[in-house]
Structures are given as structure tokens and as C-alpha cells.
Amino acid sequence: MDSKERALAAIDFQQTDRVPMDFHANPWVYERLHRDLGTSSHRELLLRLRSDIVDLRGVVDPVYHGPVPLSRDLGDGVRENVWGWRQKLVETATGWEDCYVAYALSEASSVDDLEQHRWPSPDWFDFSDIAERLEPWKGFAVMASGASVFQHPTFLRRLEVLLMDMATQPEMAHWLMDRFTDFYVGFFDRMLTAAGGRIDILRAADDLGTQHGLLFSPDMFRTFIKPRLKKLVDMAHSHGVKFMFHSCGAIRPFIEDLIEIGIDILDPLQAAAAGMEPEGLKEDYGDRVSLHGGICTQHLLPMASPGEVKAEVRRRIEILGKGGGYILAPCHVLQSDVPTANILAMSEAGVAFGSGSS
């Protein structure tokens, strides 16, 4: 099996030669891995780590030709992107990270205020050569990512303000979430059309939980999030593309609803969060939705020995890989506190123990 065949068969609960693997890291981890492993390209690194999925963001992007800069430097290390959200590189406990430093719509008090913002359009992007630029990746399962219906609005409105909108002035929340949803449905519909079948997975990310519980009630999820996610799912499925949904946190009460709207892959299985234990997730949902992730980035990968990492990867494969429907991956984008030795241990264990479990 090549990587595309392996990943797509696992998502469809079919027999595979080994459990497929996926891998994501922040830019500083990628730089370190290239130095440590002697790789010189993203493709070479993915092959070295035996990753079966390539995320197109930053690898194969549409050509931007909008009327404002895609990203601009505002000074003092602050950058503003095309949406108007602002980030600054900050040294955190786990290394350098881009952090949000301003929220352009946090003071808006009406829908009219929201309408005055400079909103980007899918028309600002040229997808015409995407198919040609995807050809070198045809052996991989190719994933387009970057869609969001809740989290990206918080980058403009601020999380606590948007949550208050949902509770006290829902017209503001509906308008803002619709703006993002409509953009991403249009953007990725154009990308998938132009790709001509060369994209296999569309991934959306909306963190809906904390370590211990939900950010809002199931009723609010069904009012604000579920119908908008369904638009993205339906659009992806219209192209024959699988849909991956990412949410960190303790989101078990939402899983039945996510399955109902047709998501194919649930990510990232944050096992350290309440109610997200792999055994229970596999038993209750593992024959209806594929599971992606499960390797802890909070404790295991930063702090354990390579031998402990390999043992935990083996346990995860034994639990989650039975009957297919599992893609081995970290619970989140790897941060700078994860040593190279543990990244290699995760990959090596996936190959060593992943055969015959699906």
C-alpha cells in the first residue's frame, strides 16, 4: 500500500498493512528536525518519519492576489493577516509561539459594526494551478486544512466576548460565524474543484472544550456550531472528500452530533482530557467515525523516555487500531519541548507495532 491507499482504507475501516500515521509540528520543531535528521525538504522529512498525510497549508497554497497584504508587519513584532487578527511571537514555557495580541472586533456593539470590518473574499485567491502543484504529492493522502466556524471568529471578537454574544446577543454571534462559514465553504469548494480529485481530506478546527469540560452547552453547539459545520461537511462530501474535525478538550457530549452531520475523522483524541479515554471512545464510536491522534503532547512526548513513548504507542495501537479506523498522530501540533528522540520513537513504534492491528 502507498500512503494514500493506507490512510483512506483505514478511514473506511478496511484492512491495512499498518496503521497510518500523521505528524504536525510548529515551525521551530520542523527546523530542528531538519537539522537533526539531515532532511532538506518537507517531503523528505515526512518520508523519514513515515507520515502518510500531507497538510497543504504552507506547502501548496493558492496564489493570493487580494487588494490588501496577505500579512503585514505592524512593528514591535506584531503581524496582521488578511482577516485582521494580530499576532506576536512570544517565548512561552514550551518555546516560541505566535500569540494573539489584539482583537479588532472586541468592541463592536452591533451587526452594523461588524459589517464595517474589511472582510476577505475567496475571489482574492487563484486556484488555477493547484492540480499541477499537487502532482508531486500524489503518493500521500492529501489534506486541505484551515476551515473554522467558531475558533477563527474568536481571533477577531475574543473568546469570552463571542461566548457572551452567544448567550446575550445571538444575532452578533450568528452574523460573525456566518461570515467565516461562508468564506470557508466558498474557498474550499473552489480548491477542491480545481484540485480535480487530488485532495482526499478537508480538515476543520474549532476547539470546543477545556481540559475538564465544554466551553458551552450541547444546545448552544446545536444552535451555533452544528449547522455551520454541516455545510462544510456536505460541501466536502460533494467532492468525494473525507472530513476531519479537530477539537481539543473534553468534547465527548458533542461526538454523537458530529457523527450525525457526517464527519469521517475525529481529531485529536486528547486522552488527558476528561471523558476522552481511548478505550471508551473506541468502544462507543470507533465503528462509526475514524479516530486520529491519541499520543499525548502534554505529558508523554515532552517528558517520557523514548522507550516509554514506544510502549504507549503500542498500547494506543492495540486499543484504537482494531478493525481499522485509526490514524496514529500526536494529540496536537508538536511544541518545542518535545525532543527529537521521542518524535523518532513515536514513528518507529508506529511502524514496528502498527502491522496487522487493523
Secondary structure, DSSP 8 states (H G I E B T S, - for coil): --HHHHHHHHHTT---SS--B---B-HHHHHHHHHHHT--SHHHHHHHTT--EEE-TTTS--EE--SS-SEEEEETTEEEETT--EEEEEEETTEEEEEEEE-TTTT--SHHHHHTS----GGGEE-TTHHHHHGGGTTSEEEEEEE-SSHHHHHHH-HHHHHHHHHH-HHHHHHHHHHHHHHHHHHHHHHHHHHTT---EEEEE---B-SSSBSS-HHHIIIIIHHHHHHHHHHHHHTT-EEEEE--S--GGGHHHHHHTT-SEEE---TTSTT--HHHHHHHHTTTSEEEEEE-TTTHHHHS-HHHHHHHHHHHHHHH-TTS-EEEEESS-B-TTS-HHHHHHHHHHHHHH-TT--
